[in-house]
Amino acid sequence: MRVTKKSLYCCISYRALEVKNSGILAKLAEKCEREGTTPEIVKVFAALDWFVDEFPIGGYGKFPKSRPVAWYEKLLAELDEAIEKAYAILAEQPESRTEVM
C-alpha cells in the first residue's frame, strides 16, 4: 500500500481525535492544578493541543499540499511520542505525597 499525504493526514487527524475524546488534555490540566506546572507538562500539553486544533477530521482540503510525505510522517511520529509522554506523566505519582489509608 502506498503512503500518501492524505492517508498520513487522516492518521494524524484520527489520533488527534482520540486525544480529544480521551480527555487526556483535561487530565494533564488537572495534574498541573494539583501538583504544579512543569516545563515537560507544558510542552506535551501544547503539542497535543496543537495537533487537536490543526488536524480536524475532514480538514485535509484546507491543509498545504506543498509539504512532502516525510513531513507528515515526522508529525505522526511526534504526535505518537507526545501521547506516550502524556500517559507517562499521568502515570507518575507525586513523590512528596504519602497516601494514608
DRENDO-1510 file (C-alpha; in Angstrom, 1 decimal, always signed):
<recs>
REC; n; res; u; v; w
REC; 1; MET; +0.0; +0.0; +0.0 .
REC; 2; ARG; +1.3; +3.4; -0.9 .
REC; 3; VAL; +1.6; +6.0; +1.8 .
REC; 4; THR; +0.2; +9.4; +0.7 .
REC; 5; LYS; +0.0; +12.8; +2.3 .
REC; 6; LYS; -3.8; +12.4; +2.6 .
REC; 7; SER; -3.5; +9.0; +4.3 .
REC; 8; LEU; -1.0; +10.3; +6.8 .
REC; 9; TYR; -3.1; +13.4; +7.4 .
REC; 10; CYS; -6.1; +11.1; +8.1 .
REC; 11; CYS; -3.9; +9.1; +10.6 .
REC; 12; ILE; -2.8; +12.2; +12.4 .
REC; 13; SER; -6.4; +13.6; +12.5 .
REC; 14; TYR; -7.8; +10.4; +13.9 .
REC; 15; ARG; -5.1; +10.2; +16.5 .
REC; 16; ALA; -5.8; +13.8; +17.4 .
REC; 17; LEU; -9.5; +13.0; +17.7 .
REC; 18; GLU; -8.6; +10.1; +20.1 .
REC; 19; VAL; -6.6; +12.6; +22.2 .
REC; 20; LYS; -9.5; +15.0; +22.2 .
REC; 21; ASN; -12.1; +12.3; +23.1 .
REC; 22; SER; -9.9; +10.6; +25.7 .
REC; 23; GLY; -9.8; +13.6; +28.0 .
REC; 24; ILE; -6.1; +13.5; +28.3 .
REC; 25; LEU; -5.7; +17.3; +27.9 .
REC; 26; ALA; -8.1; +17.8; +30.8 .
REC; 27; LYS; -6.3; +15.2; +32.9 .
REC; 28; LEU; -3.0; +17.0; +32.2 .
REC; 29; ALA; -4.5; +20.3; +33.2 .
REC; 30; GLU; -5.9; +18.8; +36.5 .
REC; 31; LYS; -2.4; +17.4; +37.3 .
REC; 32; CYS; -0.9; +20.8; +36.8 .
REC; 33; GLU; -3.5; +22.3; +39.2 .
REC; 34; ARG; -2.9; +19.7; +41.8 .
REC; 35; GLU; +0.9; +19.3; +41.6 .
REC; 36; GLY; +2.1; +22.4; +39.8 .
REC; 37; THR; +3.2; +23.1; +36.3 .
REC; 38; THR; +6.4; +21.7; +34.9 .
REC; 39; PRO; +8.1; +22.6; +31.6 .
REC; 40; GLU; +7.6; +19.0; +30.4 .
REC; 41; ILE; +3.9; +19.0; +31.1 .
REC; 42; VAL; +3.5; +22.4; +29.3 .
REC; 43; LYS; +5.4; +21.1; +26.3 .
REC; 44; VAL; +3.4; +17.9; +26.0 .
REC; 45; PHE; +0.1; +19.7; +26.6 .
REC; 46; ALA; +0.9; +22.4; +24.0 .
REC; 47; ALA; +1.9; +19.7; +21.4 .
REC; 48; LEU; -1.2; +17.7; +21.9 .
REC; 49; ASP; -3.4; +20.8; +21.8 .
REC; 50; TRP; -1.8; +22.0; +18.6 .
REC; 51; PHE; -2.5; +18.6; +16.9 .
REC; 52; VAL; -6.1; +18.7; +18.1 .
REC; 53; ASP; -6.6; +22.2; +16.7 .
REC; 54; GLU; -4.6; +21.9; +13.4 .
REC; 55; PHE; -5.8; +18.4; +12.3 .
REC; 56; PRO; -9.6; +18.3; +12.2 .
REC; 57; ILE; -11.3; +15.3; +10.6 .
REC; 58; GLY; -12.0; +16.2; +7.0 .
REC; 59; GLY; -9.7; +19.2; +7.0 .
REC; 60; TYR; -7.2; +17.9; +4.5 .
REC; 61; GLY; -8.6; +20.1; +1.7 .
REC; 62; LYS; -7.5; +23.2; +3.7 .
REC; 63; PHE; -4.0; +21.9; +4.5 .
REC; 64; PRO; -1.0; +22.9; +2.5 .
REC; 65; LYS; -0.2; +20.3; -0.2 .
REC; 66; SER; +3.3; +21.5; -0.7 .
REC; 67; ARG; +4.6; +19.5; +2.3 .
REC; 68; PRO; +6.4; +16.2; +1.4 .
REC; 69; VAL; +5.2; +12.8; +2.7 .
REC; 70; ALA; +8.2; +12.7; +5.1 .
REC; 71; TRP; +6.9; +15.9; +6.8 .
REC; 72; TYR; +3.6; +14.1; +7.6 .
REC; 73; GLU; +5.5; +11.0; +8.8 .
REC; 74; LYS; +7.5; +13.2; +11.1 .
REC; 75; LEU; +4.4; +14.8; +12.5 .
REC; 76; LEU; +2.7; +11.4; +13.1 .
REC; 77; ALA; +5.8; +10.3; +15.0 .
REC; 78; GLU; +5.8; +13.5; +17.1 .
REC; 79; LEU; +2.1; +13.0; +17.9 .
REC; 80; ASP; +2.7; +9.4; +19.0 .
REC; 81; GLU; +5.7; +10.5; +21.1 .
REC; 82; ALA; +3.6; +13.3; +22.8 .
REC; 83; ILE; +0.8; +10.8; +23.5 .
REC; 84; GLU; +3.3; +8.4; +25.1 .
REC; 85; LYS; +4.8; +11.1; +27.2 .
REC; 86; ALA; +1.4; +12.3; +28.3 .
REC; 87; TYR; +0.4; +8.9; +29.6 .
REC; 88; ALA; +3.8; +8.6; +31.3 .
REC; 89; ILE; +3.3; +11.9; +33.0 .
REC; 90; LEU; -0.2; +10.9; +34.2 .
REC; 91; ALA; +1.1; +7.6; +35.5 .
REC; 92; GLU; +3.7; +9.3; +37.7 .
REC; 93; GLN; +2.9; +9.6; +41.3 .
REC; 94; PRO; +3.8; +12.7; +43.2 .
REC; 95; GLU; +6.9; +12.0; +45.3 .
REC; 96; SER; +6.2; +14.3; +48.2 .
REC; 97; ARG; +2.8; +12.9; +49.0 .
REC; 98; THR; +2.2; +9.8; +51.0 .
REC; 99; GLU; -1.2; +8.0; +51.0 .
REC; 100; VAL; -2.6; +7.1; +54.4 .
REC; 101; MET; -5.3; +4.5; +54.5 .
</recs>
